[in-house]
Amino acid sequence: MGRKLMVMSVVILGIFLVLSSTALASSGKKWNDHDAPWDFFFNDTMHDGHHEFKAVGQLNDNGYPEKANGFMYISYDEDGNAIHGTDRVGWQVHGIFGNATYNGESAEYLWTVNAEAVPKPQGYVHWHPLDGRAGKVIGDDYPGYFLKHTAVESFYFLPQSRWVSPGIDYDIHNDFNTSL
């Protein structure tokens, strides 16, 4: 009888933990309109309009933070599809500083980076420049961040016409290739 009670208690506790963690993930951090400490900007109206970041760690030799942590927010349209927004966290985002060469809008990959510069942990599949893409010159190097997006819940993301599941999102914006 004691063993059955213990197993039943563990099962109930497990269910409670799963439900409470799901509730926390779905409620997530609320949009703070870039209030401190979420005041690190990419200086890009498209990116800064649905992301909040804070600088993490030391400044590098160029005066930029080595890392940036934050969130990519979503809202839901009238059909229940997720879109860029500010209602709830869709992804937790971690960024590591790096440089990339601009290839142009018509290139298969917008950016080229040195393979050795790509962060070793898995999931850093997006590179985003500071100051956006406007005015960039093909063949020039620019500072920015390798970004890893980790989805906090499941949703259909309309801007990319795809289903997103919780965990590291390898399909968020694969926009760089590596040089030899």
BELFEN-V979836 format. One record per helix or strand. SS is the DSSP state (@ for helix, = for strand). FROM is the first residue (numbers start at 1). TO is the last residue. If there is no record, write none. Layout:
SS	FROM	TO
SS	FROM	TO
This chain:
@	2	27
=	40	40
@	45	48
=	51	59
=	65	76
=	82	84
=	88	102
=	111	114
@	115	117
=	124	129
=	141	151
=	155	157
@	158	160
=	162	164
=	167	168
=	176	179
